[in-house]
Amino acid sequence: MNVPRRTRISAYAIATEGDRLLLARLSDASPVFLPGLWHLPGGGIDPGEQPVEALARELTEETGLELTDARLLDARTYVAERHGVRWSLTALFYATVLSGGAPTITERDGSTEAVAWVPLADLRDPSLLSPAAADALRMLDRANEALTTIG
């Protein structure tokens, strides 16, 4: 039996506030990664959409926060299988500056069931994180360095 294959390119925010990281918990509607995992806010880039535009749109939908600046940090690829589809995901990681107050989900029936500033100390168990969120933790020092150049 042939498993359908899909390719997706996504843009993700690495946003920190003190010793906390902004994360979105995946819902059952998540097409690529398992529900219940903490994941980075962001998502798929639509045809013709620029990556930073997609990131801003996804941030508004998933967190209610506004993207004020973004610096490309890295790109990674992942392979996942969900709902009988084999995904090849390319993830673009951005160090971000956000505004808009407390995070809140504005999109209904999307891939996010919760959004929160999560203390880094609570993220020691990698089984709670999507592969992209786990990689983002390893990029935090670079993200903070990129943000110090914004000004």
C-alpha positions as CSV (number, residue, x, y, z in Angstrom):
1,M,0.0,0.0,0.0
2,N,1.4,3.4,-1.0
3,V,1.3,6.1,1.7
4,P,0.3,9.5,0.3
5,R,3.2,12.0,0.6
6,R,2.8,15.7,1.2
7,T,5.3,18.5,1.4
8,R,4.8,21.5,3.6
9,I,6.9,24.7,4.3
10,S,6.2,26.4,7.6
11,A,7.4,29.5,9.4
12,Y,7.7,29.4,13.2
13,A,8.2,32.0,15.9
14,I,10.8,31.7,18.7
15,A,9.4,34.2,21.2
16,T,10.7,34.6,24.7
17,E,9.5,36.7,27.7
18,G,12.1,36.5,30.5
19,D,12.6,32.8,31.2
20,R,9.4,31.7,29.3
21,L,8.9,30.5,25.7
22,L,5.6,31.1,23.8
23,L,4.1,27.8,22.8
24,A,0.9,26.5,21.3
25,R,-0.5,23.1,22.3
26,L,-1.6,21.1,19.3
27,S,-5.2,20.0,18.9
28,D,-6.6,16.9,17.1
29,A,-6.7,19.1,13.9
30,S,-2.9,19.2,13.7
31,P,-2.0,17.8,10.3
32,V,1.6,16.9,10.9
33,F,2.6,16.5,14.6
34,L,0.7,14.7,17.4
35,P,-2.0,16.5,19.4
36,G,-1.2,17.4,22.9
37,L,2.4,18.3,22.2
38,W,3.7,21.8,22.8
39,H,4.7,23.3,19.5
40,L,5.9,26.7,18.2
41,P,3.3,29.2,17.1
42,G,3.3,29.5,13.3
43,G,2.4,27.2,10.5
44,G,2.1,26.6,6.8
45,I,3.0,29.1,4.2
46,D,0.2,29.5,1.6
47,P,1.1,29.6,-2.2
48,G,2.4,33.0,-3.1
49,E,2.7,34.1,0.6
50,Q,6.0,35.4,1.9
51,P,7.3,33.5,4.9
52,V,7.2,36.5,7.3
53,E,3.7,37.3,6.1
54,A,2.6,33.7,6.9
55,L,4.3,33.9,10.3
56,A,2.4,37.1,11.1
57,R,-0.9,35.6,10.0
58,E,-0.4,32.4,12.0
59,L,0.7,34.3,15.1
60,T,-2.5,36.4,15.0
61,E,-4.6,33.2,14.5
62,E,-2.9,31.1,17.2
63,T,-1.9,33.7,19.8
64,G,-3.7,37.0,19.1
65,L,-0.3,38.7,19.2
66,E,1.2,41.0,16.6
67,L,4.5,40.3,15.0
68,T,6.7,43.5,15.2
69,D,10.0,42.0,14.0
70,A,11.4,38.7,12.9
71,R,14.9,37.5,12.1
72,L,15.5,34.2,10.3
73,L,17.6,31.9,12.5
74,D,17.6,28.5,10.8
75,A,15.8,26.0,8.7
76,R,15.2,22.3,9.6
77,T,13.4,19.4,7.9
78,Y,11.2,16.8,9.5
79,V,9.5,13.6,8.4
80,A,6.2,12.6,10.2
81,E,3.3,10.4,9.5
82,R,-0.2,11.3,10.6
83,H,-3.7,10.2,9.4
84,G,-2.1,8.0,6.8
85,V,-0.1,10.8,5.2
86,R,3.7,10.9,5.2
87,W,4.8,14.5,5.6
88,S,8.0,16.1,4.6
89,L,8.1,19.4,6.5
90,T,10.6,22.2,6.1
91,A,10.5,24.6,9.1
92,L,11.8,28.2,9.0
93,F,12.7,29.4,12.5
94,Y,12.5,33.1,13.3
95,A,13.6,35.0,16.4
96,T,10.6,37.3,17.0
97,V,9.4,40.4,18.8
98,L,5.7,40.4,19.6
99,S,3.2,42.9,20.9
100,G,-0.4,42.7,21.9
101,G,-0.7,41.6,25.6
102,A,-1.7,38.2,26.8
103,P,-1.8,35.4,24.2
104,T,-5.2,34.1,23.2
105,I,-6.4,31.9,20.3
106,T,-8.4,33.8,17.7
107,E,-8.8,31.0,15.1
108,R,-11.5,28.4,15.8
109,D,-11.3,24.7,14.9
110,G,-7.6,25.1,14.0
111,S,-4.6,23.1,15.0
112,T,-4.1,25.0,18.3
113,E,-6.0,24.1,21.5
114,A,-4.0,26.3,23.9
115,V,-1.4,29.0,23.9
116,A,0.8,30.1,26.8
117,W,4.1,31.5,27.9
118,V,5.6,28.3,29.3
119,P,8.5,28.5,31.8
120,L,11.7,26.9,30.4
121,A,12.0,24.9,33.6
122,D,8.8,23.1,32.7
123,L,10.2,22.0,29.3
124,R,12.8,19.5,30.5
125,D,10.7,16.5,29.3
126,P,11.2,16.2,25.5
127,S,8.2,13.9,25.2
128,L,6.0,17.0,25.8
129,L,7.4,18.9,22.7
130,S,7.0,18.6,19.0
131,P,10.4,18.0,17.2
132,A,10.3,21.7,16.1
133,A,9.8,23.0,19.6
134,A,12.6,20.7,20.9
135,D,14.9,22.2,18.2
136,A,13.8,25.7,19.1
137,L,15.0,25.2,22.7
138,R,18.4,24.4,21.4
139,M,18.3,27.7,19.3
140,L,17.3,30.0,22.2
141,D,20.8,31.5,22.7
142,R,21.0,32.3,19.0
143,A,17.5,33.7,19.1
144,N,18.4,36.0,22.0
145,E,21.6,37.1,20.2
146,A,19.6,37.9,17.1
147,L,17.1,40.0,19.1
148,T,19.8,42.1,20.7
149,T,20.7,43.4,17.2
150,I,17.2,44.7,16.6
151,G,17.0,48.3,17.2
